[in-house]
């Protein structure tokens, strides 16, 4: 059972929702490439928009296999991939905020992040939950030993926020892989927040007039926000029904709430990063992904969505309750 969950790539398409989401994502990507190629050939789109569309879409052509691959290969690959994502996001955050200069604090944050993903790999929920107060206490107490009271609040605040977002919060996405049915759930979260971004963008561009939070994100509109909610909620509810069929969560009201959670927390994650960037006076957190900015710019929506979905689903269904716990450290 453990081996099949961790490395059972032969079971990648056991669930029909996994098949549907995979085909849907690949189909959208192929269609987008075909449409952009047609628009470029007919010169319907002029520079620099044409170059921007190509950069964004080709970046997705690389990102999609990097996202789908680990999820389909097995839980161990999924947890490892999310761990690398967390470290990559923290690296951009530390460089943008200057926290990387505080080597002691930064080391404690990285160790805390690694412990979170170890707990997820071990299926040790008690340690996973305990790590948040333990890591916060370590960051706060460890910073005292530097004997540098000037800047203490800033060091500790930045360190705690970094661990909270890229360790504790993102770790919930990794911990989902302890469920025997993790593939459609993880893909539902990842696809849901990304489609939410697309729906909000399209709604904002076509119907947007009134700005949502002009000082935080001038490009976001109220119509885009509401359009994202209106389109994402039923989509997630419908797919959620297929994923959680005949469970305590398979009720119309609860599925609608699940859709609202994905949409609202996804957009709040995006706005949260916009607030950080506006405070720092920068446009992007990095330049790793052409057309998108940094890794954190692309995956900010999942930071708040992952823990919210985890605890909502966990309350009604649970995660990995039928799977052996503490598979590395032993009971």
LUMDRENLO-660897 format. One record per residue: z, x, y of N, C-alpha, C in turn; residue in one letter. Coordinates in steps of 0.2 Angstrom, whole numbers, plus 2048, in hexadecimal, padded with zeros to 3 digits. Example, Ala and Ser with C-alpha at 12.3 -4.5 7.8 and 13.67 -1.06 7.14 Angstrom:
<pts>
8278427E482783E7EA8278427F0A;8238407F58248447FB827840800S;
</pts>
This chain:
<pts>
8008047FA800800800800804806X;80480980680580E80C7FE81280DX;7FC8148077F58188087F081480AX;7EF80E8087EA80980A7EA808812X;7F08078147F180581B7EF80B81FX;7F281181D7F18178227EA81A821X;7E781A81B7E181D81A7DB819817X;7DD8128167D880E8127D280C816X;7CE8108187C880F81B7C380A818X;7C480A8117C080580D7C27FE80EX;7C87FD8117CA7F68137C87F481AX;7C47F881E7C37F78257C17F0827X;7BC7EE8227B97E78247BC7E281FX;7C27E281D7C57DD8197C67D681DX;7C87D78237C97D18277C27CF82BX;7C07C982B7BA7C782E7BA7C8836X;7C07C78397C17C88407BF7D0842X;7C17D483E7BF7DB83F7B87DC83FX;7B57D983A7AD7D98397AA7D6840X;7AD7D08427AA7CD8487AB7D184EX;7B17D384F7B27D78557AD7DE855X;7AD7E18507A97E784F7A27E6851X;79F7E184D7987DF84F7977DD856X;79C7D985979B7D685F79B7DC864X;7A07E18647A07E786879A7EB868X;7977EC8627917F086178B7EC864X;78B7E68637857E28657857E286DX;78B7E187078B7E18777897E887AX;78B7ED8777897F48797817F5878X;77F7F38737777F48727747EF877X;7767E98787737E587D7737E8884X;7797EA88677A7ED88C7757F388DX;7747F78887707FD8897687FB889X;7677F58867607F388675E7F088DX;7637EC8907627E98967627EE89CX;7667F389B7657F88A175F7FC8A0X;75D7FD89A7568018997517FD89CX;7517F689B74C7F289D74C7F18A5X;7527F18A87527F18AF7507F78B2X;7517FD8AF74F8038B17488048B1X;7458028AB73D8028AA73A7FE8AFX;73C7F88B17397F48B673B7F58BDX;73F7FA8BE7427FC8C47457F68C8X;7487F28C474C7EC8C77537EE8CBX;7557F48C875B7F78CB75A7FE8CEX;75C7FF8D475A8058D776080A8D7X;75F8108D97648158D97698138DFX;76F8158DF7738188DA7768148D4X;77580D8D57778088D07758098C9X;76E80B8C976C80D8C276F8128BFX;7708188C277481D8BF77B81C8BDX;77E8188C17858158C07858118BAX;78080C8B97808088B377F80C8ADX;77B8118AD7798158A77808198A5X;78381C8AA7898208A978E81C8A6X;78F8168A87958128A679381089EX;78D80E89D78B80B89778B811892X;78881689378881C88F78F81E88DX;79381E89279A82089179D81B88BX;79C81588C79E81088779B811880X;79581488079281587A79681B876X;79981F87A79E8248777A4821875X;7A781D87A7AE81B8797AE816873X;7A98128727AA80C86D7AB810866X;7A78158647A981885D7B081B85DX;7B281E8637B98218647BE81C863X;7BD8168657C28108657C280D85EX;7BC80B85C7BB8088557BC80C84FX;7BA81284F7BB81784A7C2817847X;7C781A84B7CE81A8487D0814846X;7CF80E8497D28088477CF806840X;7C980783F7C68058397C880A833X;7C98118357CA8168307D181582DX;7D68138307DD81282E7E2812833X;7E88108317EE8108367F0816838X;7EF81B8347F18228367ED82583CX;7E682383B7E18258407E2821846X;7E481B8467E581784B7EB81984FX;7F181B84C7F781D8507F5824853X;7F282884F7F082F8527EC82E858X;7E782A8587E282985D7E6826864X;7EA8218637EE81F8687F382486BX;7F68288677FA82E8697F683386DX;7F083486B7EB8398707EA835876X;7E982F8767E782B87C7ED82B881X;7F382A87E7F982A8827FA831885X;7F98378827FA83D8847F483F88AX;7EE83C8887E983D88D7EA839894X;7ED8338937EF82F8997F583389DX;7F98358997FF83989C7FD83F8A0X;7F884389D7F68498A07F28478A7X;7EE8428A77EB8408AE7F183D8B3X;7F683A8B07FB8378B47FF83D8B7X;8018428B38058478B580184C8BAX;7FB84D8B97F78518BE7F684D8C5X;7F58468C47F48428CB7FA8428CFX;8008418CB8078408CF80A8478D0X;80884D8CD80B8538CE8118548C9X;8128508C58178508C08168568BBX;8108588BB80F85E8B68128648B9X;8148658BF81786B8C281F86B8BFX;8218658BE8288648BB8288658B4X;82886B8B182686D8AA82B86A8A6X;83286A8A88378688A38378618A2X;83685D8A88358568A782F8548A3X;8298578A58238558A182485789AX;82785C89882885E89182C85888EX;83185689183585088E83184A88DX;82D84989282984389182484388CX;82184988B81C84A88582084A87FX;82684D87E82A84C87882B845876X;82D84187C82F83A87B829836878X;82383887B81D83487981B836872X;81C83C87081B83E86981F83B864X;82683A86682B83786282982F861X;82682C86682482586581F824860X;81A82886081582885B81782A854X;81C82F85481E83084D82282A84AX;82682784F82982184C82481B84AX;81F81B84E81A81684C816818845X;81581E84481282183E817820838X;81D821839823820834824819833X;82281483782480D83682C80D837X;82F81083C83681083D83780D843X;83880684383880284983F80384DX;84480484984B80684D84A80C851X;84781184F846817853841816859X;83C81285783781085C83A80D862X;83E80886184280486684780886AX;84A80D86685081186984D81686EX;84781886D84481E87084381C878X;84381687A842815881849817885X;84E81488385481688785681E885X;85582087F85682787E85282C882X;84B82A88384782F88784982E88EX;84A82889084C82889785282C899X;85782B89485D82F89585C836895X;858839891856840890853842897X;84E83E89984B84089F84F8418A5X;85483C8A685883B8AB85E8418ABX;8608428A58658478A486384E8A4X;85D84F8A185A8568A08588588A7X;8568548AC8548568B385A8588B7X;8608568B58668598B88678608B7X;8658628B18668698AF86286E8B3X;85D86B8B68598708BB85C8728C1X;86286E8C28668708C88628708CFX;85D86B8CF85986A8D585A8638D7X;85F8618DB86085A8DD85A8578E1X;85785C8E585285A8EA84C8588E5X;84A8528E684484F8E284684C8DBX;84D84C8DA84F8498D384C8428D2X;84D83E8D784B8378D68438378D4X;83F83A8D883883A8D783683D8D0X;8398438CE8388458C783A8418C2X;84083E8C28428398BD83E8338BDX;83C8308C383982A8C383282B8C0X;82E8308C28288318C08288338B8X;82D8368B682D8388AF82E8318ABX;83382D8AD8358278A982F8228A9X;82B8228AF82581D8AF8208208ABX;81F8268AA81A8298A681B82889FX;82282989D824828896823820894X;82581C89982581589881E812896X;81981589A81281289A80E815894X;80F81C89380B82088E80E821888X;81482088781882188181A81A87FX;81F81788282281188081D80B880X;81A80A88581580488680F805881X;80C80A88280680C87E80780C876X;80E80F87581080F86E81080986AX;81080386E8107FD86B80A7FB867X;8047FE86B7FE7FD8687FD801861X;80080786180080B85B804807855X;80A80585780F80285280C7FC84FX;8077F88528047F384F8007F5849X;7FE7FB8487FB7FE8427FF7FE83CX;8067FC83D80A7FC8378097F5833X;8067F08368047EA8337FF7EB82EX;7FF7E88287FA7E88247F37E5826X;7F47E182B7EE7DD82E7ED7E0835X;7EE7E68367EE7E983D7E77E9840X;7E27EA83D7DB7EB8407D97E6844X;7D97DF8427D77DA8477DB7D984DX;7E27DB84C7E77DA8517E57DF857X;7E57E58547E47EB8597DD7EA85DX;7D87E88597D17E785C7D17E1861X;7D57DC85F7D67D68647D97D886AX;7DE7DC86A7E17DF8707DC7E3874X;7D97E88717D57EC8757CF7E9877X;7CB7E58737C67E18757C77DC87BX;7CD7D987A7CF7D487F7D07D6886X;7D47DC8867D57DF88D7CE7E1890X;7CA7E488C7C37E688F7BF7E1891X;7BF7DB88D7BB7D688F7BE7D2895X;7C47D28957C87D089B7C57D38A2X;7C57DA8A17C27DE8A77BB7DC8A9X;7B77DB8A37B07D98A47AF7D28A8X;7B37CD8A57B37C68A87B67C68AFX;7BB7CA8B07BD7CA8B77B87CD8BCX;7B57D28BA7B07D68BE7AA7D18BFX;7A87CE8BA7A27C98BB7A47C38BFX;7AA7C08BE7AC7BB8C27AD7BD8CAX;7B07C38CB7B17C58D17AB7C68D5X;7A67C98D279F7CB8D579B7C48D7X;79C7BF8D27987B98D379B7B48D8X;7A27B48D77A57AE8DB7AA7B18DFX;7AC7B78DF7B17BA8E37B07BA8EBX;7B57B78EE7B57B78F67BC7BA8F8X;7C17B68F67C87B88F87CB7BE8F4X;7CD7C38F87D07C98F47D77C78F1X;7D87CA8EB7DE7C98E87E47CD8EBX;7E37D38EB7E87D88EE7E57DD8F1X;7E27DC8F77DE7E08FB7E17E78FCX;7E77E88FD7EA7EF8FE7EB7F38F8X;7EB7EF8F27EC7F28EC7E57F48E8X;7E17EF8E87DA7F08E57D57EC8E9X;7D27EF8EE7CD7EB8F27C87E78EFX;7C67EA8E97C07E78E67C27E18E1X;7C87E08E07CA7DA8DC7CB7D48E0X;7C87CE8DD7C87C88E17CC7C38DDX;7CF7BD8E07D27B88DD7CE7B58D8X;7C77B48D97C37B18D57C27B58CEX;7C27BB8CF7C17C08CA7C77BF8C5X;7CD7BF8C87D37BF8C57D47B88C0X;7D27B38C47D27AC8C07CD7AC8BBX;7C77AE8BD7C17AE8B87C37B28B2X;7C67B88B37C87BC8AD7CD7B88A8X;7D27B48AB7D77B08A87D37AB8A4X;7CF7A78A87CB7A18A57C77A389FX;7C47A989F7BF7AA89A7C27AE894X;7C77B28967CB7B68917CF7B288CX;7D37AE8907D87AA88C7D57A6886X;7D07A28877CD79E8817CA7A387CX;7C77A887E7C47AD8797CA7B0875X;7CF7B38787D57B68747D87B0870X;7D97AA8727DC7A586E7D87A3868X;7D17A38697CD7A28637CD7A785EX;7CC7AD8607CD7B385C7D47B4859X;7D97B285D7E07B285A7E17AD855X;7DE7A78557DE7A28507DB7A5849X;7D67A984A7D37AC8447D77B1841X;7DB7B58457DF7BA8437E57B8840X;7E87B38437EF7B18417EF7AA83EX;7E97A883A7E97A28377EE7A1832X;7F179B8337F679882E7FD79C82FX;7FE79F8358047A283680879E83CX;80E7A083D81279C84280F79D849X;80A7A284A8077A385180179E851X;7FE79C84C7F879884C7F979184EX;7FB7908557FC78A8587F878A85FX;7F57858617F17858677F578886DX;7FB78686E7FE78887480078F874X;80279286E80479986D7FE79D86EX;7F879B86B7F279F86C7F079F873X;7F079A8777EF79A87E7F379F882X;7FA79F8807FE7A38837FC7AA881X;7FA7AC87B7F87B28797F27B587EX;7ED7B087F7E87B28837EA7B388AX;7EE7AF88D7F17B08937F47B7894X;7F87B988F7FC7BF88F7F77C588FX;7F27C588B7ED7CA88B7E97CB892X;7E77C58957E47C589B7E87C78A1X;7EE7C48A17F27C68A77F57CD8A7X;7F77CF8A17FA7D68A17F57DB8A1X;7EF7D989F7E97DE8A07E77DF8A7X;7E77DA8AB7E57DA8B27EB7DE8B6X;7F17DC8B47F77DF8B77F77E78B6X;7F57E98B07F57F08AE7F07F48B3X;7EA7F08B47E57F38B87E77F38BFX;7EB7EE8C27ED7EE8C87F37F38C9X;7F77F48C47FC7F98C47F98008C5X;7F48028C27F18088C37EE8098CAX;7EB8038CC7E88038D37EE8058D8X;7F48028D77F98038DB7FB80B8DBX;7FB80E8D57FD8158D57F88198D8X;7F28178D77EC81B8DB7EC81B8E2X;7EE8158E57EE8148EC7F48178EFX;7FA8178EB7FF81B8ED7FE8228EEX;7FA8258E97F982C8E97F382E8EDX;7EF8298EF7E982A8F47E382D8F0X;7E282B8EA7DC82D8E67D88278E3X;7D28288E17CE8238DF7CE8228D7X;7CE8288D47CF8288CC7D482D8CAX;7D682B8C47DC8308C17D98368BEX;7D28368BD7CF83C8BA7C783B8BAX;7C483F8B77BC83E8B67BA8408AFX;7BE83E8AA7BC83F8A37B783B8A1X;7B68358A37B18308A17AC82E8A6X;7A68318A67A182F8AB7A08288ACX;7A18268B37A081F8B57A681B8B5X;7AC81E8B27B281A8B17B881E8B4X;7B78248B57BD8288B87C082C8B2X;7C782B8B27CB82E8AD7CC82A8A7X;7CF82C8A27D182989C7D682389EX;7DB8248A27DF81F8A57DC81A8A9X;7D781C8AD7D38168B07D08118ACX;7CE8148A67CA80F8A17CF80B89DX;7D580E89B7DA80B8967E080889AX;7E08078A07E68058A47E87FE8A2X;7E37FA8A07E47F389E7E87F2898X;7E87F68947EC7F588D7F37F788EX;7F57FB8937FC7FE8948017F8894X;8007F38988057ED8988037E8893X;7FD7E78917FB7E288C7FE7E4885X;7FE7EA8838007EC87C8077EA87AX;80C7EC87F8137EA87D8147E287EX;8117DF8828117D888380F7D487DX;8097D687B8067D387580A7D586EX;80C7DB86E8117DD8688177D8867X;81A7D786D8217D486C81F7CC86CX;81A7CA86F8187C386E8167C1867X;8127C58648107C485D8157C6858X;8197CB85A81F7CD8558247C7855X;8257C485A82A7BE85A8287B9855X;8227B78558207B285081D7B4849X;81B7BA8498177BC84381B7C3840X;81C7C784581F7CE8438197D3841X;81B7D98418167DE8408197E383AX;8157E38358177E782F81D7E582BX;81F7DF82B8257DD8288247DE820X;81E7DE81E81D7DE81681B7E5814X;81B7EA81981A7F18188207F5817X;8207FB8138267FF813827802819X;82E80381B83080682183280D820X;83281182583481882583181C81FX;82A81C82082681F81A82682681AX;828829820829831820830833820X;83483082383B83282383F83081DX;83D82A81B841827815846822818X;84881D81484D81981685481C817X;
</pts>
